[in-house]
Amino acid sequence: METSYFGNAMLAGTSFVREDIPMGLSYEALVKAFEREMGKWDPVVDATLVLANAPWETVEAAFAEMAGKHGLMIFFRADQDRLTSLTNGIKRCSLYIAGNGVIAEKILTIDVRASLYVPFRVCLYDNGYPGGAILGYEPLATVLAVFHQQALNDIGQLLDSRIFTLGATLSE
């Protein structure tokens, strides 16, 4: 890892790994299957918990209920293809902000700088590859390695295994 300083800012660099997994499904089928397997974050529940200053056990229970089969949920979806397809041909791609707030709390307690990486990003796209639409993500263990903390690496590996299991489920 390389660290340098620019003005008052410390810059840290590392190399990242990107996983792109051909799923053997059409783009539409992949989106449908992905969203079926993932939970969905409910901003009303979130706001209610904050306003009530809910005990952490209540927060954990609420997030467990919102999380999907793999303990993950979608916080946001950006349909990148809608606008960008207005020129240079149809593009099929969506970016998801996903994760689990309870797991994010553990990460941010260890190192709040990791807030840049959680929740994490998953993209679904179709670039005409013969293996069907693709699930892409940056493995969290690799991303969090920039902080050189074993506890973050362990959590990153846990999240990576959940994404891998999700991907295996989608391609069945």
Secondary structure, 3 states (H helix, E strand, C coil): CEEEEECCEEEEECCCCCEEEECCCCHHHHHHHHHHHCEECCHHHHHHHHHCCCCHHHHHHHHHHHCCCCCCEEEEEEEHHHHHCCCCCCCEEEEEEEECHHHHHHHHHHCHHHHHCCCEEEEEEECCCCCCCEEEECCHHHHHHHHCCHHHHHHHHHHHHHHHHHHHHHCC
